């Protein structure tokens, strides 16, 4: 005889399973594919999509993807309207634009294009993804979930285009990632004379956001070690690099060890760690010998959270040797000013200026100031900063790349606004750069998405700031490119 309690339990279970299966059968499975574009470049992308499939069966989403942003381009039905044994193509022409002027950047001989192919079957359809390159060559079609690569040229920059299909629970989506590959600085002087080379400096300033993973009792992880392993592959070929926020000792060691082969000459970190106080976070690496290095700390000239770091200015003198028994000195002052509070920043700038004056550097040798100044380029404080340091920056026509170094709109490690606060300035009392010089904000991003924890959204960014690359050329034989320290009457 069946126990009544067991019978009721079994009956309820059968009813529940039947109800659940009924809901599943009544819920239509989404037979759709969405094409997504991630724009990891400093240019805007205009995307024009056409297809043989009737317009009522697919929908355009975005036709414009701004620098650093991600967008859905179109969504297509994989069942309705897709006739059995018929093939339908989607072609998305990529038009590259200057985000500042809105001008189209011409591609040769043809515009690059993203391509999708659907082949109808009795139920649903089969899908392939591909690209058409600038030579108008159709690349192989792929119906798997592997990652495939293509390349395109925009000006003197090569772009890598990575694309793949990925699982969604229904039909796959397709993603295309445009990645800007920056030309290595070493490719420039190799074609030029030793005279040109010894008067030129390729320098990068980079706030790398490597705050201590365990600080003041808190455990703060934002991919410091992951990013420290990725960054070195993105920064080869410079003469020297000035890092800021290299606070975490273990992370800094990992980073510097990976850079040792390319940059064998490495400075000490600014300041020191004492108790709960961080070091100053500034460190310099160089291809060329460090003749000398000195530090001047800000000490108690600070405010807010910045008083928890041993900030100041790190001075290094490098010798860019191109010939035996020949010296070519460059002087670099690396720093990271207080986050806000102009009164404090002003005092810190005066400390840097006094420290510079004490070095008694010959006016015929270049002097640069590199770092995160935490002062916006469009403010009166910026002009006063230049006056205190006796420095200047390049005019707008010689500034390239992204419009901001600190971009909270597109940088997922950054939660702030959009500002330009990182610079490589030059001293106007010493040898000055000529008009061939330029500075470029480089949108360095990882080749693949990363995350610290499984529950987090994946990210491309390597820091909360974008670095500034300055290509400075100093004409040693032209007296108009330096200003005498003492002016007197002509004899």
N, C-alpha and C positions, 0 to 999 in steps of 0.2 A: 504494500500500500504506500502511495506517494505522500510524503510529508507535505502538509499544506503550506508551511512557511517556505520550504524549498521551491514548491511549485510557483508561489507568487513571485519569488525572487527570479526564477528562470523566465517567467512570463514578462516581468518588467524589463529584464535584460533584452529579451527578444524584441519587445516593442521599441525600446530605446535604439537598438541597432537598426531596426527597420526604419525608424524615423530619421536617423542620421544618414542612412544610405539614400533615402528618398530626397533629403535635402541636397545631397551631392549630385544626384541625377538631375534635379531641377535647376542647379546652378550652372550656367553656361561656362565652359572653359574658354578663357580668353585666347582667341586665335589671332593674336596681333604681335607685331614686332616694332620696336621703337629704335631708331638710330640716334645715337648720342655723340656729341663732339666735345672733347676737352681741349681747350686752347691754352697750351703752356708756352705761348709766345708773347712778344710785346706788340704784335700787330693785331688788327681786327680782321675777322673773317666774315665775308658775306657769302651766304650759301644759297644757291639757286637749284632747286630740285625739280626734275621732270620725270615722267614715267608713262609707259603705254597703258598702265592700269587706269581705269576710269577714276576721275577725281573724287567720285562719291565713295570710293573704297579706301582712300588714304587721306591723311590730313597733314598739312604743313604745321609745324609748331613754332620754330624760330628760324629766322633767315639771317641772323646776325649774332656772332659770338665775340664779345669783347676780350681784350687781353686778360689771360689768367682765368677766364670763366668757363663754365660748363653749361651746355644747353641741349635739350632734345630738339632734333632737327625735323623729323617727321615720324609719323606712326602709320603703319600700313596693315590692312586686313590680310590674313593669311588663308582665308577660306572664302568668304563671300566675294564674288566678282572674279575670283581666280579660277578660270576654266580648266577642266581636266586636260592635261597634255599640252597646255599653252605656256609659253615663257614670257615673263614680264621683267623689264629692267627698270631700275631707278638710277638716275645719274644726278649727282649733286656737284655742280661746278663750284670750285673754291676760288673766290676773288679776294685777294689780300689787299688791305687798306691801311694807310697810315692813320692811327687813331687821333693824331693831333690835327692833321690837315684834311683828313677824309679823302685824300687822293688815293687812287688805285695804283698799286705797285705792280708793274707789268711783269708777267711771267713769259719765259721764252721756251719753245715757240707757242705753247698752248697752256691754258689754265689746268691745274691739277684737278682731279675729280674723284669723288667717292662713288662706289658702285655697289648695287645690290641686285641680285637676280632671284626671282621666284619662278618655280615650275609647278604648275597645277597638277594635282593627282586626284584620285577618286575622293579621298578625304583629305582636306587641307592642301599643303604645298611643301615643296622642298626649297631650302634657301642656301645661297652662296653669297659671300662678300668678297670685295676686291677693290682695286683702285685703278685709275688711268693716270699715267704720269705726264710730266710736262712735255715729253716727246710724243705724246698722243699714243703711247703704247699701252695696250690693255694687259695688266698683270694677271697671273693665274687666279682662278676662282677657288675659294676655300669653303668647305661646308663643315669644318670641324670647329673646335673651341681653342685651337692653338693661337698664339700671338704671332702676327706677321708684320713685316716691316717694309716700308718704302721710303724714298727720300725725295725732297724737292729743294730747289734753290731760290732764295729770296734775297736779292742783292748779293752781298758777300757772305751771307749766312746760310748754312745748310740746315734744313729742317728734317727731322725724322718723323715719319707718320707710322704709328703703331696701331693695329686694328685687330679685333677679334669678336667672336660671338660668345655670349655668356648666358648661363642658365638663369631663368627667372621663376620657374615653377610651371610656366606655360610654354609658349613658344619663346625661343631665344631672342634677346636683344643684341644689337651690334654697337660697339663703341670704337670711335676713331680718336686718337690722341696726337695732337700736333705739338712737337717738342722742338724748341729753338736750340740749335747747337752753335755755340759761339766760337768764332775762329780763334785759334790759340795765338797769343801775343808773340810767341817765338817764331811764327811764320812770317812776321813782318821784317825784322832786322836781318834775317839770314840772306835776303836778297840785296841788302844795302851795304855800304862801306863801314869799316871799323870806326871811321870818324863819326858817322851818323849814329852808330850803335852806342858809342861811349857817351853821347850827348842825349840819350833817350832812356826813359824809365817807364816800365809798365808796372803799375802798382794797383793793388786791389785793397779796398777797405771793406770789412765784413763783420757786422754784428751777428754772431752765430747763435745767440740765445741758449747758451749752455750753462744755465743756472744750476746751483748745487741740487743734486737729486734728493738730498736730505738736508734741509736748512731750517734752523731755528725751530726744531722740533716737528717740522712738517715734512711729509714725504711727497716730493714733487717730481713726477715723471712726465715728460712730454717728448719722449723719443730721443733724449740726448745721446745715448750710446748708438742708437740706430743711425741717427743723422751724422754722428762723428765718423761712422764707417762709410757713409755715402758721399760726404762733402769732398774728400780728396780727389775723387775721380772727376769732379766738376771744376777744379781750379788749377789745372796744370799750366805751366808756361809763363807765368808772371815773373818779373824780377824779384818782387817781394809782396808780401801780404801782411796787413795789419788787422788782427782779429780783436774784437771786443766781446765781452761777456763769455770769455773762456774761463769761467769761474770754477767749474767742477774739476778737481784734480785728476780723477780717474778718466773722465771723458777727454780732458785736455791731453793727457798722456797718449790715449788711443789715437786722437787726431794727429798729434805731432809725430808720433811714430810712423803713421801711414804717410806723412808728408816728408819724412826724413830724406828719402831718396831724391825727390825733386827739389826740396828746400833744405839742404844740409846745415845751413846756418840759422840757428834759432835762438831768440833772446830768452831771458828769464821773464816770468810773468810779472806784471806790475804789482807792487805791494806784496803783502803777505797775509796769510790766514791766521787769525788769532781768536781763539774761543769761538764765539758765534759770529764774528766778523769775517766776511768773505775777503778774498784778495781783490785786486783791482780789475782783473779780467782781461787786461790788454796784453797781447803777446805778438811778436813779429817773427815771421819766417822769411828767409831770403835765399836766392840762388847764389848770391855774392857774399864775400866775407864781411862780417860785422867787425869793423875796425874798433868801435867802442859802443858802449851802451850805458845810459844813465837814467835815473828816475827822480822825479820830484812829486811827492804826494801832496794831495790837497788837505790832508789831515782833518781838522775840524771844520773846514770850509765845505759844508754840505747841509742838506736838509732832507727830512722825510726818510723814506726807506734807503736812500742812497748813503746815509750815514752807516749803514750796515755793510758797506763795501769799502775797501782800502783803495779808493780811486786816486788818480793823479795823471801824470803825463810820462810816457816812456819815450826816451830819445835814443835813436840808433843812427850810427854813421856807417854807411856801406861803401865799399870800394868796387865799382863795376870795372873790372880789369879786362881790357880787350887786347892789350899788348904787354909783353914782359917789361917790367920796370916802369910801368905807366900807371898813374893813379887817377881815378875819376870818382870823386866823392859826391855822395848824395846824403842829405840830412833829413831824417823823418821824425816827426813828433807825433806819436800815437796817443789818443786820449778818448775818454768817454765822459762827457759832461753830465752834470746833475740833471735828473729828469724833471724839467720845469724849474720854476723859481729863478727868475731872471737876475735877482739881486745876488744870489749865490753863484749862478753861472758867470756873471760878470767878474766876480772875484776870482773864480777859477781860471778864466781867460787871462786875467792879469798875471796870475801865477805862471801860466804857460809862457806868456810874453817875457816875463822877467827871467824865466829859466832859459829861454832862447837867447836873450841878450847876454846872459852869463857865459854862454858857450863861445862867444866871439868868433863866429863862423865867417870866413871870408865872403865878401859880397859877390865874388865870382863863382860861388858854388850854390847849387839849388837847395832850397829849404822847403819842405812840405809839411802840412798839418793834415793828418788822416784820422778819421774816426766818426763815431756817432756823437754829434754835437748837441742833439736834442733841441735844436733851434731851427725853426721853419724858415725856408728860403724866401718866403713871401712876407717877411715881417721886418719891422724897424730894428728888432733885436739882432737880426742877421747882419744888417748893415753895420751896427755897432760892434758886433763880434769881429767883423773884418777889420774895422778901425783899430780895435784893441790889439789884435794879433799883428797888425801891419800886413794883412794878407788880402788875397783876392781869389775869385773863382772864375772859371771860364764863362764867356758870354753864352746866351741861350743858343746861338747858332752852332756852338761847339758842344752842346749837350745832347746826348742820344739815349735811346733805350726807353724803358718804362718811365712814366711821369712821376712816380713816387718811389721812395726807398722804404717807406713804412706804410704799407697798404692794408688796412683792416677790412677792406671790401672783398678782396680776392684771396688774401693770405689767411689760411685757416688756423695758423698758429698765432695770428694777430687779432686782437679784438678792438683795436682803436680805429682812428679815422685815417684819412689819406694825407700823408705829409712827406716832404723831402727834407730829411734831417742828417743824412750821412754825406760826407764830403772828403775830397782830397784837395785842399787849398794850397796855394803857393805864397811864399813870402815876397812882398813887393820890394823889400830891401836887399834882395839877393837876385841871382840870375832868374829871369822869368821865362816861361814857356812861350814858344812861338805859335803862330796861327794854325799850324798843322795839328796841334794838340787837341784832344777831346776827352770828355768823360761820358761814360755810358752806365746807366743803371741796368744791371743784368738780372733777368728773371730766372735765377737758377732753381731748378726743380728736379726731383728725383726721376730716374728713368721708369720706376714703377711705384705704385702707391704703397704706402706703409702705414702701420698703426702700432701704437704702444700696447694696447689691450684689445682683445677680440671684440668687445662690445662697441668700440669707438668707430667712427666713420674714418675711412682711409683718407690719407692726405698725400699731396705731392710736394709740399713746401719743405725746405731744408732749414729754414729759420723764420723768425717773425719779421726780419728785415731782408731786403734785397741788397746785394753788394753793389758798390760803385767801382768800376774799372776806370782808371785814369791813364791815358796814354800821353805822357808829357815829353815834348822834345825841346831841348834847350840849345840855342845856337851860341856856342861858346865864343864864336868869332865876331858876333854882332853886338857892339856895345850898347845898342838901343834896348837890348833885352835885360839889362839890369840897371838899377838906380843907384848912383853913388851915395854912400852914407853921409858924406860931407860935401856940400856944394860950395864952390867959391868962385871968384872971378877968373875968367880966362886970362892966362898970361901971354 
